């Protein structure tokens, strides 16, 4: 309870903090979905096993393995290309295409970053006696793990009004960070009836802080 004739509240009077995490989907590739166009017979054919795969984001410190989203029966020859149509070639300890058509990008240091390899559009083709099919472009993007700090912007509100606090996340990591909780004086705030409420994305908090 604030005493005296205080008509405004700020972060110095009500300590509110936001807690964030790096979302787990970074550095992961969606598992292969059920075949989108598998033939009902066992004859010669080509099909996609995951034609919804459009982007792969991975950590530079871990690397990533991306299966070709196309396949065939009998076994098809799988090849990777850049979106420009240029062939993919192996770069020792940086990029490798396995015999089974899997594209692998190895962990690398910031000094080894190459946008043509680590931040580019790729596609895969499958070819056999039935013909040849091409997957949609897949954006493969590396991100660097770096320390970051979130903070809450000071706000002022008239007595009895609602104050809205915003969790400020550095733009360099904003795409990969989620706000998971809010704290007031180191105590977690649970949204609910007659309690402060968080926005759908968790990055804003509003509540009647000053009675």
Secondary structure, 3 states (H helix, E strand, C coil): CCCCCCCECCCCCCCEEEEEEECCCCCCCCCCCCCCCCCCCCCCEEEECCCCCCEEEEECCCCEEECCCEEEECCCEEEEEECCCCECCCECCCEEECCCCCEEECCCCHHHCCHHHHEEEEEEEEEECCEEEECCCEEEEEECCCCCCCEECCCCCECCCCEEEEEECCCCCHHHEEEEEEEECCEEECCCCCCCEECCCCCEEEECCCC
